[in-house]
Amino acid sequence: MRIPRPSIPMLGLLSLLGVSACTSATPYADLPQTTVRGLYVSQDGAQTLRPCGAADIHWITGSDAVLEPVRTRSEARSMALGQPHQGVYAEVSGGLETPPAEGVPVGYDGVLHASHATLLADHLPPSCVATTPATAGA
């Protein structure tokens, strides 16, 4: 079976319309891009990240392909310790939405739409203190 190729005039028309077969825009490309290291926790289907040295808590969204390794490790650590909601030290990159859009539970300082996530360790290093809101600035 022969697959027809688009004609040169058709390719020109598609490029004028902003259609491209070679590129795909990320849905959050217009948001400020950042990389955050801190305490990643997977709990009851929600994923959060508390940056090192900050009282902020970010709600994390992203594809399963991106977040599955850190989510799996966080959940495995909780099971191994026999305590729910145990975190791991992770680095998450993506578009940061502050303040968060509607639909995000109250109490989150932003939504980090993850494009990349890396498990760094099971425990926070001494250089990364996950500050709680009650101890922030103390």
ABEGO torsion letter per residue (X at the ends): XBBBBBBAAAAAAAAAAGBBAABBBBAAAABBBBBBBEBBBBBGGBBBBBBBGBABBBBBBEBAAAAAAAAAAAAAAAAAAGBBGBBBBBBBBEBBBOBBBBGBBBGBABBBBBABBBBABABBBAABBBBBAAABGX
